[in-house]
Amino acid sequence: MSWKFDNSSPIYMQIMEQIKKMIARGELKPGERVPAVRDMALTAGVNPNTMQKALSELERAGILVSNRTAGRFVADLGENSGNLKSDAGYKLTVNYVNGMRELGFDDKELVDSVRNYVSK
């Protein structure tokens, strides 16, 4: 796992988003064991309490499940597994559209910009 953080939001939220992306891309599969909190904190370069908070929030959201004796696992989201990918894509789209509108692009120019980029 490669971890990158910025100052845009709390670290634990960025950890949550990165884990969701790993699941959406299939890097973490349903039923797969998630590394221990201390191991993940060490590789991410964060405080174990920060990692614990992120993983606990993912449990509350039903994305991870905990087994007292065996650790945490990626939940089997069934048909909802595609929602992680859709949600991440939607957030990226919102950021892009808002950024383009701040620059003064109208909807047609925005769509043309995307079309031109994709057709290259």
Chimera marker file (.cmm) of the C-alpha trace (Angstrom):
<marker_set name="trace">
<marker id="1" x="0.000" y="0.000" z="0.000" r="1" g="1" b="0" radius="0.5"/>
<marker id="2" x="1.268" y="3.425" z="-0.972" r="1" g="1" b="0" radius="0.5"/>
<marker id="3" x="0.022" y="6.222" z="1.253" r="1" g="1" b="0" radius="0.5"/>
<marker id="4" x="-0.166" y="9.888" z="0.268" r="1" g="1" b="0" radius="0.5"/>
<marker id="5" x="-1.615" y="12.596" z="2.478" r="1" g="1" b="0" radius="0.5"/>
<marker id="6" x="-2.223" y="16.309" z="2.100" r="1" g="1" b="0" radius="0.5"/>
<marker id="7" x="-3.671" y="19.100" z="4.224" r="1" g="1" b="0" radius="0.5"/>
<marker id="8" x="-7.105" y="19.080" z="2.562" r="1" g="1" b="0" radius="0.5"/>
<marker id="9" x="-8.827" y="16.986" z="5.247" r="1" g="1" b="0" radius="0.5"/>
<marker id="10" x="-8.045" y="15.028" z="8.416" r="1" g="1" b="0" radius="0.5"/>
<marker id="11" x="-5.601" y="12.143" z="7.917" r="1" g="1" b="0" radius="0.5"/>
<marker id="12" x="-8.044" y="9.515" z="9.173" r="1" g="1" b="0" radius="0.5"/>
<marker id="13" x="-10.554" y="10.561" z="6.496" r="1" g="1" b="0" radius="0.5"/>
<marker id="14" x="-7.874" y="10.358" z="3.815" r="1" g="1" b="0" radius="0.5"/>
<marker id="15" x="-6.970" y="6.868" z="5.060" r="1" g="1" b="0" radius="0.5"/>
<marker id="16" x="-10.630" y="5.869" z="4.814" r="1" g="1" b="0" radius="0.5"/>
<marker id="17" x="-10.870" y="7.173" z="1.243" r="1" g="1" b="0" radius="0.5"/>
<marker id="18" x="-7.678" y="5.391" z="0.209" r="1" g="1" b="0" radius="0.5"/>
<marker id="19" x="-8.901" y="2.078" z="1.661" r="1" g="1" b="0" radius="0.5"/>
<marker id="20" x="-12.253" y="2.528" z="-0.118" r="1" g="1" b="0" radius="0.5"/>
<marker id="21" x="-10.371" y="3.100" z="-3.378" r="1" g="1" b="0" radius="0.5"/>
<marker id="22" x="-8.309" y="-0.062" z="-2.803" r="1" g="1" b="0" radius="0.5"/>
<marker id="23" x="-11.530" y="-2.024" z="-2.377" r="1" g="1" b="0" radius="0.5"/>
<marker id="24" x="-13.136" y="-0.370" z="-5.421" r="1" g="1" b="0" radius="0.5"/>
<marker id="25" x="-10.079" y="-1.231" z="-7.569" r="1" g="1" b="0" radius="0.5"/>
<marker id="26" x="-10.082" y="-4.807" z="-6.305" r="1" g="1" b="0" radius="0.5"/>
<marker id="27" x="-6.759" y="-4.500" z="-4.472" r="1" g="1" b="0" radius="0.5"/>
<marker id="28" x="-8.582" y="-5.519" z="-1.297" r="1" g="1" b="0" radius="0.5"/>
<marker id="29" x="-11.200" y="-8.186" z="-1.912" r="1" g="1" b="0" radius="0.5"/>
<marker id="30" x="-14.252" y="-9.216" z="0.137" r="1" g="1" b="0" radius="0.5"/>
<marker id="31" x="-13.213" y="-11.562" z="2.922" r="1" g="1" b="0" radius="0.5"/>
<marker id="32" x="-9.564" y="-10.504" z="2.725" r="1" g="1" b="0" radius="0.5"/>
<marker id="33" x="-7.860" y="-9.793" z="6.035" r="1" g="1" b="0" radius="0.5"/>
<marker id="34" x="-6.742" y="-6.208" z="6.557" r="1" g="1" b="0" radius="0.5"/>
<marker id="35" x="-3.274" y="-5.823" z="8.122" r="1" g="1" b="0" radius="0.5"/>
<marker id="36" x="-3.087" y="-5.041" z="11.843" r="1" g="1" b="0" radius="0.5"/>
<marker id="37" x="-3.520" y="-1.439" z="12.961" r="1" g="1" b="0" radius="0.5"/>
<marker id="38" x="0.105" y="-1.054" z="14.038" r="1" g="1" b="0" radius="0.5"/>
<marker id="39" x="1.423" y="-2.538" z="10.799" r="1" g="1" b="0" radius="0.5"/>
<marker id="40" x="-0.760" y="-0.264" z="8.675" r="1" g="1" b="0" radius="0.5"/>
<marker id="41" x="0.135" y="2.766" z="10.798" r="1" g="1" b="0" radius="0.5"/>
<marker id="42" x="3.821" y="2.009" z="10.384" r="1" g="1" b="0" radius="0.5"/>
<marker id="43" x="3.619" y="1.668" z="6.592" r="1" g="1" b="0" radius="0.5"/>
<marker id="44" x="1.434" y="4.788" z="6.326" r="1" g="1" b="0" radius="0.5"/>
<marker id="45" x="3.661" y="6.795" z="8.658" r="1" g="1" b="0" radius="0.5"/>
<marker id="46" x="0.798" y="7.782" z="10.957" r="1" g="1" b="0" radius="0.5"/>
<marker id="47" x="-0.036" y="7.404" z="14.619" r="1" g="1" b="0" radius="0.5"/>
<marker id="48" x="-1.721" y="4.052" z="15.410" r="1" g="1" b="0" radius="0.5"/>
<marker id="49" x="-4.629" y="5.966" z="16.999" r="1" g="1" b="0" radius="0.5"/>
<marker id="50" x="-5.254" y="7.718" z="13.680" r="1" g="1" b="0" radius="0.5"/>
<marker id="51" x="-5.285" y="4.400" z="11.833" r="1" g="1" b="0" radius="0.5"/>
<marker id="52" x="-7.547" y="2.869" z="14.491" r="1" g="1" b="0" radius="0.5"/>
<marker id="53" x="-10.024" y="5.722" z="14.071" r="1" g="1" b="0" radius="0.5"/>
<marker id="54" x="-10.108" y="5.277" z="10.285" r="1" g="1" b="0" radius="0.5"/>
<marker id="55" x="-10.627" y="1.524" z="10.518" r="1" g="1" b="0" radius="0.5"/>
<marker id="56" x="-13.305" y="1.899" z="13.199" r="1" g="1" b="0" radius="0.5"/>
<marker id="57" x="-15.183" y="4.369" z="10.997" r="1" g="1" b="0" radius="0.5"/>
<marker id="58" x="-14.973" y="1.925" z="8.079" r="1" g="1" b="0" radius="0.5"/>
<marker id="59" x="-16.427" y="-0.746" z="10.365" r="1" g="1" b="0" radius="0.5"/>
<marker id="60" x="-19.278" y="1.564" z="11.354" r="1" g="1" b="0" radius="0.5"/>
<marker id="61" x="-19.942" y="2.141" z="7.670" r="1" g="1" b="0" radius="0.5"/>
<marker id="62" x="-20.089" y="-1.622" z="7.080" r="1" g="1" b="0" radius="0.5"/>
<marker id="63" x="-17.075" y="-1.635" z="4.755" r="1" g="1" b="0" radius="0.5"/>
<marker id="64" x="-14.928" y="-3.638" z="7.161" r="1" g="1" b="0" radius="0.5"/>
<marker id="65" x="-15.986" y="-6.312" z="9.639" r="1" g="1" b="0" radius="0.5"/>
<marker id="66" x="-14.179" y="-7.327" z="12.774" r="1" g="1" b="0" radius="0.5"/>
<marker id="67" x="-13.583" y="-10.774" z="14.190" r="1" g="1" b="0" radius="0.5"/>
<marker id="68" x="-12.191" y="-10.576" z="17.730" r="1" g="1" b="0" radius="0.5"/>
<marker id="69" x="-9.762" y="-13.430" z="17.324" r="1" g="1" b="0" radius="0.5"/>
<marker id="70" x="-8.800" y="-13.036" z="13.674" r="1" g="1" b="0" radius="0.5"/>
<marker id="71" x="-8.720" y="-9.271" z="12.996" r="1" g="1" b="0" radius="0.5"/>
<marker id="72" x="-10.496" y="-7.084" z="10.466" r="1" g="1" b="0" radius="0.5"/>
<marker id="73" x="-11.719" y="-8.159" z="7.061" r="1" g="1" b="0" radius="0.5"/>
<marker id="74" x="-13.171" y="-6.485" z="3.992" r="1" g="1" b="0" radius="0.5"/>
<marker id="75" x="-16.938" y="-6.913" z="4.152" r="1" g="1" b="0" radius="0.5"/>
<marker id="76" x="-18.780" y="-8.669" z="1.362" r="1" g="1" b="0" radius="0.5"/>
<marker id="77" x="-20.778" y="-5.739" z="0.036" r="1" g="1" b="0" radius="0.5"/>
<marker id="78" x="-22.514" y="-7.828" z="-2.623" r="1" g="1" b="0" radius="0.5"/>
<marker id="79" x="-24.228" y="-5.647" z="-5.187" r="1" g="1" b="0" radius="0.5"/>
<marker id="80" x="-23.188" y="-2.522" z="-3.274" r="1" g="1" b="0" radius="0.5"/>
<marker id="81" x="-19.484" y="-3.081" z="-3.954" r="1" g="1" b="0" radius="0.5"/>
<marker id="82" x="-19.785" y="-1.011" z="-7.131" r="1" g="1" b="0" radius="0.5"/>
<marker id="83" x="-21.039" y="1.899" z="-5.057" r="1" g="1" b="0" radius="0.5"/>
<marker id="84" x="-17.569" y="2.506" z="-3.638" r="1" g="1" b="0" radius="0.5"/>
<marker id="85" x="-16.219" y="3.007" z="-7.138" r="1" g="1" b="0" radius="0.5"/>
<marker id="86" x="-19.196" y="5.145" z="-8.175" r="1" g="1" b="0" radius="0.5"/>
<marker id="87" x="-18.964" y="7.269" z="-5.034" r="1" g="1" b="0" radius="0.5"/>
<marker id="88" x="-15.233" y="7.868" z="-5.528" r="1" g="1" b="0" radius="0.5"/>
<marker id="89" x="-15.812" y="8.779" z="-9.175" r="1" g="1" b="0" radius="0.5"/>
<marker id="90" x="-18.620" y="11.143" z="-8.231" r="1" g="1" b="0" radius="0.5"/>
<marker id="91" x="-16.391" y="12.970" z="-5.727" r="1" g="1" b="0" radius="0.5"/>
<marker id="92" x="-13.709" y="13.401" z="-8.385" r="1" g="1" b="0" radius="0.5"/>
<marker id="93" x="-16.310" y="14.699" z="-10.841" r="1" g="1" b="0" radius="0.5"/>
<marker id="94" x="-17.667" y="17.205" z="-8.324" r="1" g="1" b="0" radius="0.5"/>
<marker id="95" x="-14.161" y="18.512" z="-7.625" r="1" g="1" b="0" radius="0.5"/>
<marker id="96" x="-13.395" y="18.806" z="-11.330" r="1" g="1" b="0" radius="0.5"/>
<marker id="97" x="-16.672" y="20.519" z="-12.235" r="1" g="1" b="0" radius="0.5"/>
<marker id="98" x="-16.457" y="22.948" z="-9.322" r="1" g="1" b="0" radius="0.5"/>
<marker id="99" x="-12.854" y="23.792" z="-10.213" r="1" g="1" b="0" radius="0.5"/>
<marker id="100" x="-13.731" y="24.418" z="-13.861" r="1" g="1" b="0" radius="0.5"/>
<marker id="101" x="-16.709" y="26.595" z="-12.891" r="1" g="1" b="0" radius="0.5"/>
<marker id="102" x="-14.468" y="28.624" z="-10.586" r="1" g="1" b="0" radius="0.5"/>
<marker id="103" x="-12.292" y="29.277" z="-13.638" r="1" g="1" b="0" radius="0.5"/>
<marker id="104" x="-15.340" y="30.548" z="-15.509" r="1" g="1" b="0" radius="0.5"/>
<marker id="105" x="-16.086" y="27.567" z="-17.757" r="1" g="1" b="0" radius="0.5"/>
<marker id="106" x="-19.742" y="27.034" z="-18.667" r="1" g="1" b="0" radius="0.5"/>
<marker id="107" x="-21.243" y="23.547" z="-18.986" r="1" g="1" b="0" radius="0.5"/>
<marker id="108" x="-20.595" y="23.266" z="-22.730" r="1" g="1" b="0" radius="0.5"/>
<marker id="109" x="-16.947" y="24.304" z="-22.366" r="1" g="1" b="0" radius="0.5"/>
<marker id="110" x="-16.554" y="21.895" z="-19.472" r="1" g="1" b="0" radius="0.5"/>
<marker id="111" x="-17.943" y="18.955" z="-21.469" r="1" g="1" b="0" radius="0.5"/>
<marker id="112" x="-15.852" y="19.929" z="-24.504" r="1" g="1" b="0" radius="0.5"/>
<marker id="113" x="-12.760" y="20.000" z="-22.300" r="1" g="1" b="0" radius="0.5"/>
<marker id="114" x="-13.412" y="16.453" z="-21.089" r="1" g="1" b="0" radius="0.5"/>
<marker id="115" x="-14.240" y="15.236" z="-24.598" r="1" g="1" b="0" radius="0.5"/>
<marker id="116" x="-11.003" y="16.722" z="-25.965" r="1" g="1" b="0" radius="0.5"/>
<marker id="117" x="-8.941" y="15.154" z="-23.177" r="1" g="1" b="0" radius="0.5"/>
<marker id="118" x="-10.491" y="11.703" z="-23.559" r="1" g="1" b="0" radius="0.5"/>
<marker id="119" x="-10.121" y="11.692" z="-27.363" r="1" g="1" b="0" radius="0.5"/>
<marker id="120" x="-6.345" y="12.295" z="-27.224" r="1" g="1" b="0" radius="0.5"/>
<link id1="1" id2="2" r="1" g="1" b="0" radius="0.2"/>
<link id1="2" id2="3" r="1" g="1" b="0" radius="0.2"/>
<link id1="3" id2="4" r="1" g="1" b="0" radius="0.2"/>
<link id1="4" id2="5" r="1" g="1" b="0" radius="0.2"/>
<link id1="5" id2="6" r="1" g="1" b="0" radius="0.2"/>
<link id1="6" id2="7" r="1" g="1" b="0" radius="0.2"/>
<link id1="7" id2="8" r="1" g="1" b="0" radius="0.2"/>
<link id1="8" id2="9" r="1" g="1" b="0" radius="0.2"/>
<link id1="9" id2="10" r="1" g="1" b="0" radius="0.2"/>
<link id1="10" id2="11" r="1" g="1" b="0" radius="0.2"/>
<link id1="11" id2="12" r="1" g="1" b="0" radius="0.2"/>
<link id1="12" id2="13" r="1" g="1" b="0" radius="0.2"/>
<link id1="13" id2="14" r="1" g="1" b="0" radius="0.2"/>
<link id1="14" id2="15" r="1" g="1" b="0" radius="0.2"/>
<link id1="15" id2="16" r="1" g="1" b="0" radius="0.2"/>
<link id1="16" id2="17" r="1" g="1" b="0" radius="0.2"/>
<link id1="17" id2="18" r="1" g="1" b="0" radius="0.2"/>
<link id1="18" id2="19" r="1" g="1" b="0" radius="0.2"/>
<link id1="19" id2="20" r="1" g="1" b="0" radius="0.2"/>
<link id1="20" id2="21" r="1" g="1" b="0" radius="0.2"/>
<link id1="21" id2="22" r="1" g="1" b="0" radius="0.2"/>
<link id1="22" id2="23" r="1" g="1" b="0" radius="0.2"/>
<link id1="23" id2="24" r="1" g="1" b="0" radius="0.2"/>
<link id1="24" id2="25" r="1" g="1" b="0" radius="0.2"/>
<link id1="25" id2="26" r="1" g="1" b="0" radius="0.2"/>
<link id1="26" id2="27" r="1" g="1" b="0" radius="0.2"/>
<link id1="27" id2="28" r="1" g="1" b="0" radius="0.2"/>
<link id1="28" id2="29" r="1" g="1" b="0" radius="0.2"/>
<link id1="29" id2="30" r="1" g="1" b="0" radius="0.2"/>
<link id1="30" id2="31" r="1" g="1" b="0" radius="0.2"/>
<link id1="31" id2="32" r="1" g="1" b="0" radius="0.2"/>
<link id1="32" id2="33" r="1" g="1" b="0" radius="0.2"/>
<link id1="33" id2="34" r="1" g="1" b="0" radius="0.2"/>
<link id1="34" id2="35" r="1" g="1" b="0" radius="0.2"/>
<link id1="35" id2="36" r="1" g="1" b="0" radius="0.2"/>
<link id1="36" id2="37" r="1" g="1" b="0" radius="0.2"/>
<link id1="37" id2="38" r="1" g="1" b="0" radius="0.2"/>
<link id1="38" id2="39" r="1" g="1" b="0" radius="0.2"/>
<link id1="39" id2="40" r="1" g="1" b="0" radius="0.2"/>
<link id1="40" id2="41" r="1" g="1" b="0" radius="0.2"/>
<link id1="41" id2="42" r="1" g="1" b="0" radius="0.2"/>
<link id1="42" id2="43" r="1" g="1" b="0" radius="0.2"/>
<link id1="43" id2="44" r="1" g="1" b="0" radius="0.2"/>
<link id1="44" id2="45" r="1" g="1" b="0" radius="0.2"/>
<link id1="45" id2="46" r="1" g="1" b="0" radius="0.2"/>
<link id1="46" id2="47" r="1" g="1" b="0" radius="0.2"/>
<link id1="47" id2="48" r="1" g="1" b="0" radius="0.2"/>
<link id1="48" id2="49" r="1" g="1" b="0" radius="0.2"/>
<link id1="49" id2="50" r="1" g="1" b="0" radius="0.2"/>
<link id1="50" id2="51" r="1" g="1" b="0" radius="0.2"/>
<link id1="51" id2="52" r="1" g="1" b="0" radius="0.2"/>
<link id1="52" id2="53" r="1" g="1" b="0" radius="0.2"/>
<link id1="53" id2="54" r="1" g="1" b="0" radius="0.2"/>
<link id1="54" id2="55" r="1" g="1" b="0" radius="0.2"/>
<link id1="55" id2="56" r="1" g="1" b="0" radius="0.2"/>
<link id1="56" id2="57" r="1" g="1" b="0" radius="0.2"/>
<link id1="57" id2="58" r="1" g="1" b="0" radius="0.2"/>
<link id1="58" id2="59" r="1" g="1" b="0" radius="0.2"/>
<link id1="59" id2="60" r="1" g="1" b="0" radius="0.2"/>
<link id1="60" id2="61" r="1" g="1" b="0" radius="0.2"/>
<link id1="61" id2="62" r="1" g="1" b="0" radius="0.2"/>
<link id1="62" id2="63" r="1" g="1" b="0" radius="0.2"/>
<link id1="63" id2="64" r="1" g="1" b="0" radius="0.2"/>
<link id1="64" id2="65" r="1" g="1" b="0" radius="0.2"/>
<link id1="65" id2="66" r="1" g="1" b="0" radius="0.2"/>
<link id1="66" id2="67" r="1" g="1" b="0" radius="0.2"/>
<link id1="67" id2="68" r="1" g="1" b="0" radius="0.2"/>
<link id1="68" id2="69" r="1" g="1" b="0" radius="0.2"/>
<link id1="69" id2="70" r="1" g="1" b="0" radius="0.2"/>
<link id1="70" id2="71" r="1" g="1" b="0" radius="0.2"/>
<link id1="71" id2="72" r="1" g="1" b="0" radius="0.2"/>
<link id1="72" id2="73" r="1" g="1" b="0" radius="0.2"/>
<link id1="73" id2="74" r="1" g="1" b="0" radius="0.2"/>
<link id1="74" id2="75" r="1" g="1" b="0" radius="0.2"/>
<link id1="75" id2="76" r="1" g="1" b="0" radius="0.2"/>
<link id1="76" id2="77" r="1" g="1" b="0" radius="0.2"/>
<link id1="77" id2="78" r="1" g="1" b="0" radius="0.2"/>
<link id1="78" id2="79" r="1" g="1" b="0" radius="0.2"/>
<link id1="79" id2="80" r="1" g="1" b="0" radius="0.2"/>
<link id1="80" id2="81" r="1" g="1" b="0" radius="0.2"/>
<link id1="81" id2="82" r="1" g="1" b="0" radius="0.2"/>
<link id1="82" id2="83" r="1" g="1" b="0" radius="0.2"/>
<link id1="83" id2="84" r="1" g="1" b="0" radius="0.2"/>
<link id1="84" id2="85" r="1" g="1" b="0" radius="0.2"/>
<link id1="85" id2="86" r="1" g="1" b="0" radius="0.2"/>
<link id1="86" id2="87" r="1" g="1" b="0" radius="0.2"/>
<link id1="87" id2="88" r="1" g="1" b="0" radius="0.2"/>
<link id1="88" id2="89" r="1" g="1" b="0" radius="0.2"/>
<link id1="89" id2="90" r="1" g="1" b="0" radius="0.2"/>
<link id1="90" id2="91" r="1" g="1" b="0" radius="0.2"/>
<link id1="91" id2="92" r="1" g="1" b="0" radius="0.2"/>
<link id1="92" id2="93" r="1" g="1" b="0" radius="0.2"/>
<link id1="93" id2="94" r="1" g="1" b="0" radius="0.2"/>
<link id1="94" id2="95" r="1" g="1" b="0" radius="0.2"/>
<link id1="95" id2="96" r="1" g="1" b="0" radius="0.2"/>
<link id1="96" id2="97" r="1" g="1" b="0" radius="0.2"/>
<link id1="97" id2="98" r="1" g="1" b="0" radius="0.2"/>
<link id1="98" id2="99" r="1" g="1" b="0" radius="0.2"/>
<link id1="99" id2="100" r="1" g="1" b="0" radius="0.2"/>
<link id1="100" id2="101" r="1" g="1" b="0" radius="0.2"/>
<link id1="101" id2="102" r="1" g="1" b="0" radius="0.2"/>
<link id1="102" id2="103" r="1" g="1" b="0" radius="0.2"/>
<link id1="103" id2="104" r="1" g="1" b="0" radius="0.2"/>
<link id1="104" id2="105" r="1" g="1" b="0" radius="0.2"/>
<link id1="105" id2="106" r="1" g="1" b="0" radius="0.2"/>
<link id1="106" id2="107" r="1" g="1" b="0" radius="0.2"/>
<link id1="107" id2="108" r="1" g="1" b="0" radius="0.2"/>
<link id1="108" id2="109" r="1" g="1" b="0" radius="0.2"/>
<link id1="109" id2="110" r="1" g="1" b="0" radius="0.2"/>
<link id1="110" id2="111" r="1" g="1" b="0" radius="0.2"/>
<link id1="111" id2="112" r="1" g="1" b="0" radius="0.2"/>
<link id1="112" id2="113" r="1" g="1" b="0" radius="0.2"/>
<link id1="113" id2="114" r="1" g="1" b="0" radius="0.2"/>
<link id1="114" id2="115" r="1" g="1" b="0" radius="0.2"/>
<link id1="115" id2="116" r="1" g="1" b="0" radius="0.2"/>
<link id1="116" id2="117" r="1" g="1" b="0" radius="0.2"/>
<link id1="117" id2="118" r="1" g="1" b="0" radius="0.2"/>
<link id1="118" id2="119" r="1" g="1" b="0" radius="0.2"/>
<link id1="119" id2="120" r="1" g="1" b="0" radius="0.2"/>
</marker_set>
